[in-house]
Amino acid sequence: MGVSDSLLSRVRALPFEVRQYMLITGNYWAFTITDGALRMLVVMYFHQLGYSPLQIAMLFLFYEAFGVVTNLVGGWLGARLGLNRTMNVGLGLQIIALAMLMVPAGMLTVVWVMAAQALSGIAKDLNKMSAKSAVKVLVPKESANANSALYRWVAMLTGSKNALKGLGFFIGGVLLTLIGFRGAVIAMAVMLSGVLLLSFWRLKADLGRQKVKPKFSEIFSKSRAINVLSAARFCLFASRDVWFVVALPVFLYDQHGWTHWTVGGLLAAWIIGYGGVQTQAPKLTRLIKGDARALTAGWAAALAVLAILLALLPLEQVAWLVVGLLAFGVLFAINSSWHSYLIVHYARADGVSMDVGFYYMANAMGRLVGTLLSGWLYMAYGLSACLWVSAALVAASSLMALALPKQTA
């Protein structure tokens, strides 16, 4: 009891902004575990039922498509209502989505699962937009190293989230094996309900709400830097999901006989490592000096070269494939973390959720296109084609970054 009281008193002694940041991060962590686990559950469970890779990809169509709309509208709602409210709505919608999947197996039709995934997509992007925008509001602005602090806070939030999403992939595979699909979604819904109650109780009201209510017509960004970065982000995330979402797990399961445990374990290790690298990105990107435009284009170009090398690998040598994909994860993590910092840096202090929402709309669109391509390309041409398209998309992201404003990083 004494230890817990001491820990509680230390937390209370922290600055208000730090305590709110910890609460938002914890909220984001809990949501992310369920999001990663649900993704793995749906992919492996429906593949087990005999669904084709393209059919599985279609199950995520509304998840990604509604994320596009949610980021645009959610940013506007966050500016009008407060980020605490949009974050809590996201948690509530995820609980409803999980509840929809608790029905008997015979009722899990494609249309029903797509509808549940649509709610989950809305929930995820409301939660993510709220968390990323809140960092801009909470980070101390009077410090001489404000940009450096902002980068560290964003990298820690994003990196830790992705590490836990990887853990969610593994948990999804384990739960599917141990307690089945229905039992897994029930367990996650119960856990998330507790998190929602805590968020209602402790998260500051009106966080990030604009003093002047923005018009709905203002949801589209007028900033060249944000528009260019959003286009580069679209290509970057499409380049990952084109091989990662459907093609890779199905390839390992079908062509190499991996089990649900091993497929989930690899994807978990990939995302956990990816998240760990993201938390260290501020240190890694300082090794190369230059302006933001050159850094953004240069890191993407390095990832494009690696993607080409992966496409040339003999895919029957699964060990080399796994090593190559882990290396892809390292470079992708640095690119992603650097982009996440830049959007928060470029965003307006008043109305940050609208700029961040627009940017993550492009992110969601990239995932949508990548997911659909992952199912179609793999079914038609195999994993090698997915990797070639990935390389082309990263190269396009690098070229787009050259249109960013020249600014010292």
N, C-alpha and C positions, 0 to 999 in steps of 0.2 A: 504494500500500500504506500509506503514511504517513497519507493522508487517512482511509482506512477504519479504521486503528488509532486515530486521534484521535477519530473519531466513536464508535467502540465504547467507548473509555475515558470519553467524556462520558456515554454512556447508562448505563454502570456506576456513574457518580458520582451519578446521580439517586436520590432516595429510593426505597426498595423499593416503596411503594404506587404511585408514579408509573410505575415500570417495569412493574409488574403491570397497571396501567391501560392502558398502551401496548400490552402484549401482548394483553389482552382486546379492546381496540379493533381491533387489527390482525386478530385472529382473526375478529371480527364483520364487519369490512370484507370480508375474503376470502369469507366465507360469503355475504354480502349480494350481491356481484357475481354469484355463480352463481345465487342465488335470483331476482334480477331478470332475468338473461339467460334462465333457464329459463322464467320466466313468459311472456316475449315469444316465445320459441321455440315454446312450446305453442300460444299464441293464434294466431300467424301461420301456423305450419305446418299446423295442423289446419283453420284457415279455408281455407287454400289447397287442402286435400284435399276441401273441400266441406261441412264440418261447419257446422251452423247456429249462431247465437249462443248459443241455449239449450244445445245439445250441448257447445259449448266451455265454457260456464259449469259444466256438469255434470262436466267433466274436473277441475275444481278443487274439487268437492264434498268429497271426502275430505281434500284438502289443508287446507281450512278447518275441516272437522268434527273431524278428528283434532287440530288445533291447540287446539280447545276443551278436549278431554280432557288433552292434553299439558301445558297450562299449569297445570291443577289438580294432576295427578299429578307433573309435573316440579318444581313448587315444593316439594312434599313430599319428593321424592327429593333435590333440592338441599340441603334442610335436613338430611337424614339422611346423605348421601354426600359432599357438598361440591360447590361450583359448578364446580370444574375438571372433575370427572367428567361432570356433565351437559352441559357445553359440548363436551367431547371426544366424547361419545356422539352429540350433534347433528351434529358434523362427519362422523363415521363413517356415520351414517344417510343424510346427503346424498350421500355418495360411492356408497353402495349404490343410492340412488334414481336417480342419474345412470347407473350401470352397467345398471340395468334398462331404460333407454331406448336403450342401445347395440344392441339387437337389430335384425334386419332390419325394414324398413318394414312388411312383411306381418304381423308379429307385434305391431305397435303398435295393438292393439285398444283400445276404450274402457275395458274392465275392467282391462287391463294398465296403461294410462296412469294410470287413477284410482288403482291400487294404488301405482304409483311416486310419484304426487303425494301419497298418504297418508303415505308415508315421508318425503317432502320437507317436508310440513307438520309432522310430528312433529319433524324435525330443526331446522327454522327456529325453532319456538317453544321448544325446549330451548335453542338457542343464544342467542336473544333474552332469555329469562327469566334465563339465567345471567349474561349481560353486564350487564343492567340491575340485577340484584340485587347483583352484585359491586361496583358503584359505591358503594352504600350501605355496604358493608363497608370499602372502601378509602379513602373520603374522610376527611381528618383531622377528628376530632370535637371536638378541644379548642379550635379556632379560634373567635374571637368572631363571625366571619362564616361559620360552618359551613353555614348554610342557603344563603347566596349561593354558596359554593363547590360545594355539592351541585348546585344548579341549573345552574351552569356546566359541571360535569363531565357531568351527564345530557344537557344540551343539546348539548354537543360530541359525545358518543357517538352520540346519536340523529340529530343533524343530519348528521354525517359519514357515518353508515350510510345514510341516505336519499339523500344525494348520490351515493353509490356504487351504490345500488340503481338510481338513474336511469341511471348509466353502464352498469349491467348490462342495462337495457332496450335501450340503443343497441348494446351488444356482441352481445346476442342477435340483433337484426336484421341486424347486419353478418355475424356468423358463419353465420346461416342462408343469407345470400346467397353467401358466399364458400366455405364448406366443407360446407354442408348440415347437416341436423338431427343426424345420427349423429356427424359429425366434431366438431360443437360440443360435444356432451355428453361426448365422450371428452376433449377439451382441458380442459374444466372439471373433470372428475374427477381428471385428473393434477395440476392446479394445487392442488386442495383436499387431495389426499393429502399434498403437501409441507407445507401449513399444519398438518395434523393431527399430523405428526411433530414439528414445532416446538412445538406446543402440549403434546404429551406431555413434551417435554424441559424446557420452561421454566416452565410455569404451575404456581403453587404448589398443593401438595396440600392438601385439606381446606378450601379457601377457602369461607367462609360456612356451614360445617357447624355445626349447633346442638350445644351441649354435652349437652342432654337430647333424646333422640330423640323427635320429635313423632309423635303418633298419626295414623293416616290420617283419622280423623274430624275432625281439626282443619284440613283443607284449605279448608273454607268459612269465609270471613271473618266475624268477629263485630263488626267495626268499622263503625259507621254511615257514617263518612266514606269508607271504602274501598268499601263497597257502593254508595253514591250516585255516587261518582266512576266506578265500574265501569259503572253503568247509563248515565251520560253518555257514557262512552267507547264503549260499544256503539253508541249512536246516531251519534256523531261519525264513526266509521270506516265504518259502513254508509252514511252520507251521501256519503262519497267513492267507495266501491267500486261504488255503484249506477250510476254513470255512467262510472267510470274503467277498470274491469277489462276489460269486454267491449264495452260500448256504444260508447265513444269510438273505440277503434282500428278496430272493424268499420265504424262510420259513416264515418270518414275514408277507409278503404280502398274501401268500396263506393260511397258517395255522392259523394266528391270525387276518386276515382282516385289517392289517395296510394299510394306504394310502401312496401314493408317498411322501407326505409331511412328514409323521411320519417316514417312512423308511429312507428317506434322512436326516431327522433331527437327528435320532439316529446315523447313520453312521458319520454324520458331528460332533456330540458331541464326538463320540469315537475318531476320528482322531484329533479334536481340543485339546481334553484332552491329547491325546497321544503326540501331538506336544508340549503342555505346559510342560509336564513332561520331555520331551527331553531337553528343555532349562534349566531345573534344574538338569539334570543328573550329571554334574560335582560336585554339592554339595551333591547329594544323594550317589554317589559312593565313596566319601571321608569318608562316615560313616563307611565303612568296609576297613580295611587296608590289604594289601597283594600284591603279585605279580600279574602281568597282566594275567598270565595263570589261576591262582586260581580265580580271579575276573570274568573272562570271563566264565569259567566253572560253577562257583557258581551261577551267575545270571541266566544262562540258565537252571540250575537244578531247581531253584526256580520256573521259568516259566513252566517247565515240570510238576512239582507237581500240579500247579494251573490248567493246561490244563487237567490233569487226573480228578481233582475234577469237572471241568466243564462237562466233558464227562459223569460223574455219575449223573448230575443233571436231575430231571424230566423236560423235555423240554416243557411240557404243562404249567409249572409255568414260564410264560414269564418274570415276574419281577425278579426272581432269575437269570434267564438266562442273562438278561440285566446287572444286578449288577456284575455277574461273568465275563462277557465279558469286562466290564469297568475295572475290576481289572486286567484282562489279558492285557489290553491296557497299564496300568501303568508299569507292569513288562516288557512287550515287548518294551516299549519306552526306558527304561533304558538299556536293552540289545542292542537295535538298536543304540542308541547314543554312547554307549561305543565302539561298533564295528566300528562306523563311525570315532571316534577319533583314534582308533588303526590303521586303514588302512592309515590315513593321517600321523600318527606318524611313521609307518613302511616304508612308501613310500620314495623313493629317492628324494632329493631336486631337482636334475636335472633330469627331466623325470617323475615327479610326476603323470602327466596325464596318463602315460602308466600303472603304478602300480594301480592307482585308477580305471582306465578303466577296467583292468583285474578283479579287485575285484567286481566291479559293474556288470561285465558280469555274475559272479556267482550269484549275487543278482537277476539279470533279469532271469536267468535260474530257480532260486527258485520260482520266481513269476509265471513263465510259467508253471512249474510243479504243483504248488499250484492251479493256476486258472483252469487248466484242471481237476485236481482231485476234485476241488470244484463242478464243474458241474456234473461229472460222479458219484462221491460218493453220492452226495445229491440225484440224480435221482434214483440211485440203492439201497441205504441203508439209506438215511436220514441224518439229521444234526448231530446226535449222532456219526455216523461213521466218519464224517469229524473232529469232536473234538478228537476222539481217535487217528486218524492219525496225527493230530496236536501235540498231546502229544508225540507221538513216534518221530516225527521230531525234536522237541525241545530237547528231551533227546539225540538224535544223535548229535545235535549241541554242547551240553554240553560235551559229550565224546570227540568229535573232538578237542575242545578247550584245552584239556589236552596235546595236542601235540605242543602247542605254546611254544616259548622259555620262560624260566623263567626270568622275568624282573620286577623290582620294579615299581608299578603303581604310 
